[in-house]
Amino acid sequence: MTSTDPYALLTRAEAAEHLRVTKNYVSELTRSGRLHSVRMGKRVLVPRCSLERFIRGEAATETDNQWPPTPSMFSADAPSRAE
């Protein structure tokens, strides 16, 4: 990924390009909750930080539903906020 902005929102097509899968598969991932997305009107956007977590093999967490993301969301050793 070329952008280093953790607040960046990617379209499903952009997320699919990064994952090297189809846009429909990204849609399936977002519908199933395995990849967090944000709805803005009719658009479904994927936060860059959520895509990076998915690539690392980390499951979607409660903090993925928090927008905008906080710096602690990007730390691999940050404790889970879900209790």
N, C-alpha and C positions, 0 to 999 in steps of 0.2 A: 504494500500500500504506500502510495507516495505521500499522502497527506499525513501530517502528524497531529492534526487538530482532533482531540478526543471528542469534541462536540459535533463533528461532521456527521451529516446524515447522508446516507447513500440510497439511491433508488434500488429497487429490486434488481434491475438490469445491471447496475454497477456492482452490487453485492454478488450477483451471479458470476460476473466477470472475474472478480477476485477469487471466488471459490471454484471457478472453472466448471460450473454446472449451469443448468437452464434456469431461466427466470421462474418457470413453473415450479421447479424444485425449491427455490428460495421461498416462493409463496407457500408451499407445503410446509417448509420449516417454520415459517412465521405463524401459520394457522395452528400448527401442532404445539407451539410454544417452545420449541427447541431453539429458536432464534428470535430474540426480542425485536419488535418493530414498533414504530410510532405512526399513528394515522394522523395525517394533516389534510383535512378535507377528504377528497377521494384518493389522495396519494398515500401509499404505504412506504415508509422510509425505514431504513435499518441504521441504527446508531453504529458508528465505526467501532466504538468500544465493545458493543455486543458481538459484532462480527469477529473481532479479534479474539474474544473469549471463546466463541464457537470454534474458531480455527485451532485454538490451544486445547480444545477438547473439554472445556469447562461447560457445565450445564448452565442454562439460564437460571438466574437467581432473583430473589425478591428485589434486590437493588437495581436490576435491569429495568424495572417498572418506574424507577425514579428518573425524572427528567427535569432539568438538565442533570447529567451525571456529576457526582462529586469526585474530588481527587482520590479519595480512598477506594473508589471503585476500580481504579487502575492498578492498585497494588496487589501483587500476587499473594502476599501474605496478610492482606487485610481480613479481619474477622468478618464472618457473615453477619448481616444485620438481622436476618430472620432468626427469631428465637422461639 
